Amino acid sequence: MPGSVCFVVGARPNFMKVAPVIAALAAKSPETEICLVHTGQHYDAVMSDVFLTELGLPEPDVYLGVGSGTHGEQTARALVGVEQVLLEREPDLLVVPGDVNSTLAAALAAVKLRVPVAHLEAGLRSFDPRMPEEHNRLLTDHLANLLLTHSASAQENLEHEGIDVSRIHFVGNTMIDSLLSFLERARGLEPWRAFDVEPGGYGLVTLHRPSLVDNDEPLHLTATALAELSGITPIVFPVHPRTAARLEASGDAPLLEDAGVRVVGPVGYLDFVGLQAEAAFVLTDSGGVQEETSVLGVRCFTLRDTTERPVTVELGTNTVLGADPRRIAEIPTLLAEPRHSQEIPLWDGHAGERAADVLIEFVAGERLAVG
């Protein structure tokens, strides 16, 4: 009887992380039953459904419709929903990517039902306990049977925390597989034309973290700094629904619009990759964007005090500005200083294949042990 693997996704970055693994698993082990569960933590069509279409993921077998809410509400609804799926389908392995609430919820549900867990993108640490994602990723790592890492520093973090090295597998960055697979197609869409900007002649902004957008003062300082920056370089700002709501509530939306900042709603994966690839720079508080810009060779400025992806600073193009929005004013000066990315080990477009090999071997061993 073939084995079965259940993948749980919930938020935008998760889709890019699991797509290469699912594709490789289906190709290498077609007899393996694959179940895809979409928790619906991201419920906007552009934030979720379009990624399934663009990335070639199969239609989810289960959609839980978790929706928005507090961290506790989201985690609880996802835990209950995933638990029911596991009881019904009895998979041999559960795979959870990243560090969102759905990640921890699914891992908790599996562990309590004695279903083994594989954590894709394990070992990342910002060492900032103020970040909810830090608790999600740390707890998930200590629940997981398999820890699939994307960088040497991630493995070092896990070993430092006492995790058995036999459970750790350095497979590389599966999200970069997606990026490289769709890069030329994304460029071919020429998404910058919709915003009346030229390739290499604009800055791209993506900001969404609660520590920034949920507080009026840093949000106002950010809007002010972006308005001033747009006087030097055109700015394209695809706004996360959370950020859009806060800009309206704080009264800062007109400040951006009056300054000529191209404020738009969320864009699809391919359009965003195309915009990143041809940007003069990217300003972000997103972890995944730090990775993608490093591979693309595009300067990235991270509006956070820490990063859980230090390899993007050491070998990539990322500069951690700090959490003070006033430092956005330094970007033109920093851009004048040359910064060249280096090849990051195993960010080569084949991480999904390596991850699939680890999953296949684990499931075969589990089934042999019980059979």
Backbone hydrogen bonds, N-H to C=O, Kabsch-Sander energy under -0.5 kcal/mol:
donor,donor_aa,acceptor,acceptor_aa,energy
5,V,33,E,-2.9
6,C,93,L,-2.9
7,F,35,C,-3.2
8,V,95,V,-2.1
9,V,7,F,-0.5
9,V,37,V,-2.9
14,N,11,A,-1.7
15,F,11,A,-0.8
15,F,12,R,-0.9
16,M,12,R,-0.8
17,K,13,P,-1.4
18,V,14,N,-2.2
19,A,15,F,-2.0
22,I,18,V,-2.9
23,A,19,A,-2.3
24,A,20,P,-2.1
25,L,21,V,-2.8
26,A,22,I,-2.4
27,A,23,A,-1.8
28,K,24,A,-2.8
29,S,25,L,-2.4
32,T,29,S,-2.3
33,E,3,G,-2.9
35,C,5,V,-2.5
37,V,7,F,-3.2
37,V,35,C,-0.5
38,H,36,L,-0.5
38,H,62,V,-3.0
39,T,9,V,-2.8
39,T,37,V,-0.6
42,H,10,G,-2.5
43,Y,41,Q,-0.7
47,M,44,D,-0.5
48,S,44,D,-1.1
48,S,45,A,-0.5
50,V,45,A,-2.4
51,F,48,S,-1.3
52,L,48,S,-1.3
53,T,49,D,-1.6
54,E,50,V,-2.9
55,L,51,F,-2.3
56,G,53,T,-0.8
57,L,52,L,-1.3
61,D,36,L,-1.9
62,V,36,L,-1.6
64,L,38,H,-2.6
65,G,38,H,-0.5
66,V,39,T,-3.5
67,G,40,G,-1.5
74,Q,70,T,-2.8
75,T,71,H,-2.5
76,A,72,G,-2.4
77,R,73,E,-2.5
78,A,74,Q,-2.4
79,L,75,T,-2.4
80,V,76,A,-2.3
81,G,77,R,-2.2
82,V,78,A,-2.9
83,E,79,L,-2.3
84,Q,80,V,-1.7
85,V,81,G,-1.7
86,L,82,V,-2.6
87,L,83,E,-2.2
88,E,84,Q,-2.0
89,R,85,V,-2.7
90,E,86,L,-2.3
92,D,4,S,-1.8
93,L,4,S,-0.9
94,L,116,P,-2.5
95,V,6,C,-3.3
96,V,118,A,-2.6
98,G,120,L,-1.9
103,T,100,V,-0.7
104,L,100,V,-1.4
105,A,101,N,-2.4
106,A,102,S,-2.4
107,A,103,T,-2.0
108,L,104,L,-2.5
109,A,105,A,-2.3
110,A,106,A,-2.3
111,V,107,A,-2.5
112,K,108,L,-2.0
113,L,109,A,-0.9
113,L,110,A,-0.7
114,R,111,V,-1.4
115,V,110,A,-2.8
118,A,94,L,-3.0
119,H,146,L,-2.8
120,L,96,V,-2.5
120,L,118,A,-0.7
121,E,119,H,-0.5
121,E,148,L,-2.1
122,A,119,H,-0.6
122,A,148,L,-2.2
124,L,121,E,-0.6
125,R,308,E,-0.6
131,M,128,D,-1.9
134,E,131,M,-1.0
135,H,131,M,-0.9
136,N,132,P,-1.8
137,R,133,E,-2.7
138,L,134,E,-1.9
139,L,135,H,-2.4
140,T,136,N,-2.0
141,D,137,R,-2.0
142,H,138,L,-1.6
143,L,139,L,-0.8
143,L,140,T,-0.8
144,A,140,T,-1.4
145,N,117,V,-2.5
146,L,117,V,-2.2
147,L,167,R,-3.0
148,L,119,H,-2.6
148,L,146,L,-0.5
149,T,147,L,-0.7
149,T,169,H,-2.3
150,H,122,A,-0.5
155,Q,151,S,-1.4
156,E,152,A,-2.2
157,N,153,S,-2.2
158,L,154,A,-1.9
159,E,155,Q,-2.5
160,H,156,E,-2.4
161,E,157,N,-1.4
162,G,159,E,-1.6
163,I,158,L,-2.2
167,R,164,D,-1.9
168,I,165,V,-1.2
169,H,147,L,-3.0
171,V,149,T,-1.8
171,V,169,H,-1.0
172,G,149,T,-2.0
173,N,346,L,-1.0
174,T,172,G,-0.8
176,I,173,N,-0.7
177,D,173,N,-0.8
178,S,174,T,-1.4
179,L,175,M,-1.9
180,L,176,I,-2.7
181,S,177,D,-2.1
182,F,178,S,-1.7
183,L,179,L,-0.9
186,A,182,F,-2.6
187,R,183,L,-2.6
188,G,184,E,-2.2
189,L,185,R,-0.8
189,L,186,A,-0.8
190,E,187,R,-1.6
193,R,190,E,-1.6
194,A,191,P,-1.1
195,F,192,W,-1.6
196,D,193,R,-1.4
197,V,192,W,-1.5
200,G,278,E,-3.7
201,G,198,E,-2.6
203,G,234,P,-2.8
204,L,281,F,-2.4
205,V,236,V,-2.5
206,T,283,L,-2.4
212,L,209,R,-1.9
213,V,209,R,-2.5
214,D,210,P,-2.2
215,N,212,L,-0.7
219,L,215,N,-2.0
220,H,216,D,-2.7
221,L,217,E,-2.5
222,T,218,P,-2.2
223,A,219,L,-2.5
224,T,220,H,-2.5
225,A,221,L,-2.4
226,L,222,T,-2.6
227,A,223,A,-2.2
228,E,224,T,-2.0
229,L,225,A,-2.5
230,S,226,L,-2.1
231,G,228,E,-1.2
232,I,229,L,-2.0
233,T,229,L,-2.5
236,V,203,G,-2.9
237,F,235,I,-0.5
237,F,262,R,-3.1
239,V,237,F,-0.6
239,V,264,V,-3.7
240,H,207,L,-0.5
244,A,240,H,-2.8
245,A,241,P,-2.0
246,R,242,R,-1.7
247,L,243,T,-2.6
248,E,244,A,-2.0
249,A,245,A,-2.2
250,S,246,R,-2.3
251,G,247,L,-0.8
252,D,247,L,-1.4
253,A,247,L,-1.4
256,L,252,D,-1.3
257,E,253,A,-2.1
258,D,254,P,-3.0
259,A,255,L,-1.0
260,G,257,E,-1.4
261,V,256,L,-2.1
262,R,235,I,-3.0
263,V,261,V,-1.7
264,V,237,F,-1.9
264,V,262,R,-0.6
272,F,268,G,-2.4
273,V,269,Y,-2.7
274,G,270,L,-2.5
275,L,271,D,-2.4
276,Q,272,F,-2.6
277,A,273,V,-2.7
278,E,274,G,-1.2
279,A,276,Q,-1.3
280,A,202,Y,-3.1
281,F,202,Y,-0.9
282,V,299,R,-2.1
283,L,204,L,-2.8
284,T,301,F,-2.5
285,D,206,T,-1.1
290,Q,286,S,-1.0
291,E,287,G,-1.2
292,E,288,G,-2.5
293,T,289,V,-2.5
294,S,290,Q,-1.1
295,V,291,E,-1.8
296,L,292,E,-2.2
297,G,293,T,-1.2
298,V,293,T,-2.2
299,R,280,A,-0.5
300,C,317,T,-1.9
301,F,282,V,-2.8
302,T,319,T,-2.8
303,L,284,T,-2.9
303,L,301,F,-0.6
304,R,302,T,-1.8
312,T,309,R,-1.9
313,V,310,P,-1.3
314,E,310,P,-2.6
315,L,311,V,-2.8
316,G,311,V,-1.1
318,N,312,T,-2.3
319,T,300,C,-2.1
321,L,302,T,-2.1
321,L,319,T,-0.9
322,G,302,T,-1.1
322,G,304,R,-1.4
327,R,324,D,-2.2
328,I,325,P,-1.9
329,A,326,R,-1.3
330,E,327,R,-1.9
331,I,328,I,-1.8
334,L,330,E,-2.5
335,L,331,I,-2.5
336,A,332,P,-0.8
336,A,333,T,-0.7
337,E,334,L,-1.4
342,Q,315,L,-3.5
347,W,344,I,-2.0
348,D,346,L,-0.7
354,R,350,H,-1.7
355,A,351,A,-2.8
356,A,352,G,-2.4
357,D,353,E,-2.0
358,V,354,R,-1.7
359,L,355,A,-2.2
360,I,356,A,-2.7
361,E,357,D,-2.2
362,F,358,V,-2.2
363,V,359,L,-2.7
364,A,360,I,-2.2
365,G,361,E,-2.1
366,E,362,F,-2.5
367,R,363,V,-2.5
368,L,364,A,-2.0
369,A,365,G,-2.0
370,V,366,E,-1.5
371,G,367,R,-1.3
